[in-house]
């Protein structure tokens, strides 16, 4: 499975971005997926995750602002980010789990700055 993350950029506080994670090679529609982020000098942290059955969980810091969704036809996972804050600045990574293997996208930079 190859994962291609995109959609990052520079946005002002309060703005929105939608990240995409397009999968190729194999379908991930029924597999657990997640979005993580890593800010400079910090460890990678879970932002949002979805089970294969569709249940989603979010980090407390993003609840009510971020939404993980899937487009099964496009084999793509999205992260809609609203009401962005300075502290959301980080490199965002997507991943997918198939069996015992975990696949990662290459990361996309999100910078929240005025």
Backbone bond lengths (Angstrom), bond angles and torsions (degrees), N, CA, C in turn:
res aa  C-N    CA-C-N  psi(-1)  N-CA   C-N-CA  omega(-1)  CA-C   N-CA-C  phi
1 X - - - 1.457 - - 1.523 108.98 -
2 X 1.319 115.98 130.88 1.465 120.85 174.00 1.532 107.44 -112.88
3 X 1.318 116.08 133.27 1.453 121.82 -179.87 1.526 109.01 -115.85
4 X 1.311 115.61 129.90 1.466 121.50 -179.92 1.523 108.38 -118.35
5 X 1.318 115.68 109.65 1.463 120.80 178.76 1.518 110.35 -91.65
6 X 1.320 115.60 143.55 1.460 120.56 179.44 1.520 109.24 -155.32
7 X 1.324 115.85 172.00 1.452 120.71 174.52 1.515 115.25 105.78
8 X 1.316 117.24 -5.63 1.450 118.88 178.71 1.519 111.83 -71.02
9 X 1.325 115.12 172.57 1.453 119.53 179.14 1.504 111.50 165.79
10 X 1.316 114.96 -167.29 1.459 122.64 179.14 1.524 108.77 -100.13
11 X 1.313 116.50 128.70 1.465 120.65 -178.56 1.524 108.58 -141.76
12 X 1.305 116.12 149.16 1.460 120.48 178.32 1.524 110.72 -78.44
13 X 1.310 116.81 155.34 1.478 119.34 175.23 1.520 110.39 -54.11
14 X 1.328 114.56 137.90 1.456 119.73 -176.92 1.510 113.88 90.29
15 X 1.322 116.99 -10.69 1.446 121.24 -179.10 1.514 113.62 -82.09
16 X 1.325 115.18 -176.17 1.461 121.67 -176.89 1.518 111.05 -132.12
17 X 1.302 114.61 152.46 1.456 122.79 171.85 1.520 107.95 -144.15
18 X 1.316 115.61 153.28 1.465 120.13 171.89 1.521 108.66 -123.00
19 X 1.301 115.54 118.92 1.451 121.53 176.35 1.526 109.65 -90.64
20 X 1.313 115.35 145.82 1.463 121.59 177.46 1.512 109.59 -122.04
21 X 1.303 115.55 147.43 1.455 122.28 175.91 1.519 107.00 -134.81
22 X 1.317 115.30 99.31 1.455 121.11 -176.84 1.521 110.01 -93.04
23 X 1.304 115.96 127.40 1.462 121.75 -179.32 1.518 110.08 -100.43
24 X 1.316 115.10 142.76 1.466 121.43 174.66 1.510 108.80 -137.37
25 X 1.281 115.34 161.57 1.457 120.54 179.91 1.520 112.40 97.39
26 X 1.313 116.34 -50.71 1.463 122.06 176.88 1.526 107.91 -147.35
27 X 1.303 115.41 157.63 1.453 119.01 179.90 1.525 110.33 -81.97
28 X 1.314 114.92 143.98 1.474 120.12 -179.18 1.521 111.64 -118.83
29 X 1.318 117.25 13.88 1.464 120.42 -173.37 1.527 112.88 -60.63
30 X 1.301 117.47 -31.41 1.466 120.46 -176.99 1.523 112.26 -103.93
31 X 1.306 116.91 15.19 1.454 121.22 -175.63 1.523 112.19 -111.96
32 X 1.308 116.06 152.61 1.468 118.57 174.53 1.528 110.36 -62.92
33 X 1.312 115.66 140.10 1.459 121.51 178.19 1.517 108.81 -135.79
34 X 1.309 115.32 161.63 1.454 118.31 179.66 1.508 112.29 -156.05
35 X 1.313 114.35 160.50 1.458 123.47 170.95 1.525 107.91 -118.52
36 X 1.315 115.04 131.88 1.451 122.60 178.00 1.520 108.24 -124.41
37 X 1.319 115.47 165.30 1.448 119.15 174.35 1.518 109.68 -144.25
38 X 1.322 113.75 154.90 1.461 120.04 178.87 1.518 108.68 -140.12
39 X 1.317 114.80 116.77 1.461 121.11 176.42 1.527 108.45 -90.75
40 X 1.332 117.98 158.13 1.469 120.64 -179.34 1.523 111.67 -55.64
41 X 1.332 115.17 130.51 1.451 120.17 177.90 1.511 115.14 77.05
42 X 1.323 116.46 3.81 1.461 119.79 -178.75 1.520 110.71 -120.14
43 X 1.319 114.81 162.20 1.445 119.69 177.82 1.540 110.07 -78.64
44 X 1.315 114.97 156.81 1.459 120.23 176.19 1.528 108.49 -67.40
45 X 1.329 115.48 135.53 1.449 119.73 -178.50 1.520 110.69 -128.10
46 X 1.331 115.16 151.22 1.453 120.81 177.38 1.521 109.80 -74.48
47 X 1.328 115.10 132.91 1.457 121.03 176.97 1.527 110.14 -103.17
48 X 1.317 116.02 -49.37 1.463 121.12 -177.99 1.517 108.49 -155.00
49 X 1.317 115.87 148.54 1.454 120.15 179.65 1.517 109.45 -146.34
50 X 1.310 115.13 152.39 1.458 120.64 176.82 1.515 109.02 -134.56
51 X 1.320 116.42 139.27 1.447 120.76 175.44 1.524 109.32 -79.40
52 X 1.309 115.83 171.46 1.446 118.65 176.14 1.516 112.82 -63.33
53 X 1.320 115.78 -26.24 1.454 120.55 179.53 1.513 114.16 -83.72
54 X 1.333 116.23 -6.78 1.454 119.06 174.47 1.512 115.62 106.08
55 X 1.323 118.52 -4.84 1.462 119.73 177.29 1.523 109.11 -70.44
56 X 1.328 115.44 140.11 1.461 119.56 -178.17 1.523 110.92 -122.12
57 X 1.317 114.92 149.82 1.454 121.66 174.39 1.520 107.82 -133.20
58 X 1.311 115.51 152.90 1.459 121.76 -177.67 1.519 110.63 -134.96
59 X 1.321 114.90 149.30 1.450 119.60 171.17 1.526 108.23 -64.61
60 X 1.314 116.29 146.19 1.467 119.92 -178.76 1.525 111.28 -56.47
61 X 1.309 116.57 -33.57 1.463 121.12 -175.41 1.531 113.18 -68.97
62 X 1.339 117.20 -16.48 1.466 119.20 -177.34 1.524 112.89 -119.19
63 X 1.316 117.88 -3.41 1.467 120.55 -179.44 1.517 110.93 -56.39
64 X 1.320 114.55 134.19 1.448 120.01 -179.98 1.517 113.89 84.92
65 X 1.325 117.09 -11.55 1.478 120.61 179.57 1.528 112.59 -114.41
66 X 1.326 117.19 -34.43 1.462 122.18 -176.92 1.528 109.61 -108.95
67 X 1.323 115.51 146.98 1.459 121.02 177.33 1.514 110.28 -137.30
68 X 1.311 116.14 125.45 1.471 121.91 174.83 1.515 108.77 -92.70
69 X 1.308 116.95 134.30 1.464 120.73 177.58 1.519 109.21 -144.27
70 X 1.317 114.34 166.60 1.468 120.29 179.54 1.523 109.95 -129.03
71 X 1.318 114.53 148.87 1.467 121.59 168.05 1.517 105.49 -117.08
72 X 1.317 115.42 103.50 1.470 118.82 -174.86 1.519 111.91 -64.91
73 X 1.295 116.51 -37.47 1.459 119.42 -178.67 1.527 111.59 -63.70
74 X 1.331 115.58 -34.78 1.465 119.98 -178.81 1.530 112.38 -94.03
75 X 1.331 117.07 -2.47 1.469 120.59 -179.17 1.527 110.23 54.65
76 X 1.311 115.43 44.50 1.453 122.46 -171.94 1.527 110.35 -131.95
77 X 1.307 114.82 144.60 1.457 122.33 176.85 1.532 107.67 -115.58
78 X 1.319 116.29 140.67 1.456 121.22 -178.23 1.531 110.76 -120.34
79 X 1.314 114.52 156.25 1.455 120.82 169.69 1.522 106.83 -131.71
80 X 1.312 115.70 105.64 1.456 121.11 175.79 1.513 108.34 -85.05
81 X 1.318 116.35 123.15 1.460 121.66 -176.26 1.522 108.70 -119.17
82 X 1.312 115.93 116.78 1.460 122.02 179.21 1.526 110.30 -116.58
83 X 1.303 115.50 164.11 1.473 121.65 177.99 1.523 111.22 49.47
84 X 1.307 115.43 48.72 1.463 120.35 -174.90 1.524 111.39 -64.99
85 X 1.319 113.48 146.84 1.464 121.99 -178.69 1.526 109.50 -121.89
86 X 1.323 115.22 162.09 1.460 119.84 178.16 1.533 110.49 -53.40
87 X 1.317 115.65 -40.58 1.470 119.46 -175.52 1.524 113.64 -72.11
88 X 1.324 117.76 -3.63 1.469 120.38 173.88 1.524 111.52 -84.10
89 X 1.313 117.19 -5.43 1.462 120.83 178.87 1.525 110.25 -62.37
90 X 1.318 115.92 125.71 1.466 121.08 -177.05 1.525 108.55 179.62
91 X 1.313 114.54 171.15 1.464 120.30 166.92 1.525 106.76 -90.31
92 X 1.315 115.88 128.14 1.456 121.82 -177.10 1.534 109.45 -103.68
93 X 1.319 114.53 134.32 1.457 122.05 -179.06 1.523 109.78 -123.27
94 X 1.312 115.76 144.55 1.456 119.46 171.87 1.521 108.31 -108.89
95 X 1.320 114.90 155.33 1.451 118.24 173.40 1.513 110.78 -144.37
96 X 1.307 114.85 164.12 1.459 122.02 178.11 1.522 107.82 -143.42
97 X 1.302 114.74 143.46 1.456 121.19 -178.46 1.517 109.33 -112.00
98 X 1.321 116.06 127.34 1.467 120.94 174.36 1.520 107.04 -131.24
99 X 1.298 116.46 110.11 1.455 120.66 -176.61 1.511 109.89 64.14
100 X 1.311 116.30 -123.03 1.456 121.06 179.62 1.527 112.06 -97.14
101 X 1.309 117.14 1.54 1.464 120.61 -177.69 1.525 110.66 -98.83
102 X 1.318 114.64 142.04 1.468 121.77 175.35 1.518 107.76 -119.23
103 X 1.311 116.10 125.27 1.454 122.18 -178.61 1.527 109.43 -108.98
104 X 1.330 115.47 140.90 1.466 121.20 -177.97 1.518 110.90 -122.73
105 X 1.319 114.76 143.71 1.443 120.30 168.96 1.519 110.06 -80.74
106 X 1.315 116.59 175.79 1.457 120.87 -172.06 1.522 113.40 -85.18
107 X 1.313 118.47 -9.03 1.461 119.96 179.59 1.519 112.08 94.96
108 X 1.319 114.59 144.26 1.452 120.83 176.22 1.529 108.09 -137.31
109 X 1.325 116.46 133.84 1.465 121.58 -173.95 1.523 111.03 -81.25
110 X 1.310 115.25 130.41 1.465 122.04 172.54 1.524 107.76 -117.77
111 X 1.310 116.43 122.85 1.461 121.69 179.14 1.522 109.10 -122.80
112 X 1.311 115.51 121.15 1.464 120.95 178.96 1.525 107.17 -107.74
113 X 1.311 115.19 112.22 1.463 119.62 -174.96 1.520 110.14 -155.89
114 X 1.308 115.13 146.04 1.459 119.63 175.77 1.520 110.40 -95.24
